[in-house]
């Protein structure tokens, strides 16, 4: 990218970058790949333009810092990169005023050169833990996730092949769990050992590291992915992001989304199916209802089964948290709910 721009300078041209547009009007759902993908719209960023010169400079400032990291074989956080590239120009103007300004440039660079920020040696805060029947290597250290204690192995932000390698696994499936408390219950009950799986908790919306790791394990270990989330529009959206990718990160879907991911629950139909008491239900808020109706219009939720699921959520007027299953017994989720649903192939896809 730098060599091309230098060549344009030497030819006395106005250096120009073509950056794919990262907005909703340049995103579509591909029924072939079953993922949210970016369209082909681009925007030009030129050097000799009063409104573009600063962003042009910022793009190469971030690119230069990433090149330094790659050459030194070191990694850093996106917060640290902000401080690495922040300094004062003439007339007191800063290269960057705040971190969101540099974060946008990082995303521009990712999509322009078709690389994950993690491949550019940039990471965000770690989020997510894992336990189960797998042995891996993390930055040269051998990690046996069967003997990782009650806290599990902390999933790093960068999980590319040069950092994480899978050494041995007998697991038959991956179980992604939204809630840390539920993951801890299943870990204490050794669900992963009894049912030969890998368990990951996402702590809410899945981080980039968690999504990328799940995609790699799904592909390289050739095992299915089940998703266990709250029965509300926000839980369903967590599943949607794992399966189809996110609108904001559509350019990364091909490396992170798992189109074959299976929704295990909580389903709106589980309330009657497992005879859950009314006292554990929570009334849907206006925001919940609005979000559910919005999601029903998404192309990737057009399937009749998903329409049926969301209509049930809206007509019932209530939502359920995963912890509601504890009303049937402290280990009901590990001893009854999950085994029954997996055995009966009771999932949505």
Secondary structure by P-SEA (a helix, b strand, c coil): caaaaaaaaaacccbbbbbcccccccbbbbccccccccccbbbbbbccccccaaaaaaaaaaaaaaaaaaaacccccaaaaaaaacccccccccccccaaaaaaaaaaaaaaaccccccccccccbbbbbcccbbbbcccccccccccccccccccccccccccccccccccbbbbbccaaaaaaaaaaccccccbbbbbbccccccaaaaaaaaaaaaccbbbbbbbbcccaaaaaaaaaacccccccccccccccccccccccccccccccccccccccccccaaaaaaaaaaaaccccccaaaaaaaaaaaaaccccccccccccccccccccaaaaaaaaccccc
